[in-house]
């Protein structure tokens, strides 16, 4: 009986650590270098809109550092959500210059004047504009700029890496997935939910039309990467508390992707990785599950330092 239990534990640990060319062991960073950090709210143009962001910088700033743009998912709090403020601080402590952004129409960023054309919802352009901004800053190594995103923003980060070759690599955290079954296939229970949800989070009324939003949704889901056999290095990350069907779907996407690629499942993590979906992270130290967040940040850090 003891042997059977031990075998089950080992098997479970293997499933948690399963990665295609990137191991959970390699993501374990013991006592990483810790920098003090400085934060500043900034604004930069994206087309004719001003995008709001928060810059997290190692302090004192010496030499050049890799940089990261973090993209939020569907949340009214935008870049202020605790998941992003905690992750940004932890990455900056490890020596990254980190820029969290509010997409157009979210948080403190300007809202498009109209919602009539695809360009009005070009969130990828906001990430590209963030890269433009980072490339002008003292201390940024312009050859090592990465895009990290969560949920809906995970797909935006990957799409930005496909559009802009200055983005060295991407990390897709708990991306949206399986949309054909959920929203576009026969018998989909609520095809209008994504556009209503995005409109709610942006404070847009009447809601953005499906005709305008759905093409963006299809481009930003995890399985969209399968249409791009040539791509920069991409790491897919899930928490093991996601629904079993969702875990299996993303694992299948990872298996079918071409390289360079990685896939990791963080033990004990739900969709928000030890933070809460309603948690404003503007306070210096919001409560969160530190081991889960540390595991997430270590996985990101190791991927961004991996040689290809």
C-alpha positions, 0 to 999 in steps of 0.5 A: 500500500505504501509503495502504491501511494509513493508511486502515485505521488511520483507519477503526480509530480511527473505530471506537474513537471511535464514540459516539452523542452523545459523542465520544472527543475530548471525553473527552481532558482534558489536565492536569486539576486535581489535588487531594490526596485523603484516604481513610476507610473508612465504614459506613452503613445499607441497610435493616437491614444495614450497608454498608461503603464507602471515601470518597475526598475532595479535600483540603483540602475547600473549597466543594461538589463533585460526588459519585460512587458506584462499584459493583463487579461479581462479585468477592470483593474488592468495592470493594478491587479495583484497578479501583475504588481506582485509578478512585476516586483519579483521580476524587477528584484531579479534584475528585469526592467518591467513595464505593466500596461493598461490596454486601450480602454482599460484602467488609466489608458485612453479609450478609442473614440469609436468601436467600429474597425478592427484597429480600434481593438488592436491591443497588440499595437499597445504591446508594440508601443510599450516595446517602443517606449522601453527601447528608449529607456536608459538601462534597457537591453534592446536585444532582450525584450520579452512579452508576458501575458495572462489569460486574454493578455497571454494571447496578445503577448504571443501575437505581439511577439509574432508581429514585432521581431524585437520581442525576443520571446514570450510567456503565455500564462493561463491563456484562453483556449478551446474557443471553437467548442465554447463560443463558435462551434455548434451548440456553444452555450453562450457565443456572446459572452466574450464580447460582453465580458470585455465590454463590461471590463472596459466600461463600454455600453452598449457592448462591443459587437461580436462582429468586431470582437470575435476575430480578435478573440480567435487570434488570441487563444492558445490554439492560434499558435498552431497556425504559425509554425515559425515563431519566437520562443514561447513558454506556456504556463498553467496552474494545476487547479485549472479545469482538467479539460483545460489542462489537457487542451493546453498540453495538447496545444504544447505537444503540437507546437513547433519549437522553440517551446516550453510547457509547465504546470505550477502545482497549487496554482489556480487561474490567478496563481495565488492572488485573488481575481478581485485583489487590487495590487496597488498596495506595496505588499498585498496578501498572496500565496508566496510559494505559488507566485515564486514558482511562477516567477522562477519559471518565467525567469528561467525561460527568459534566460534560456539559450536558444 
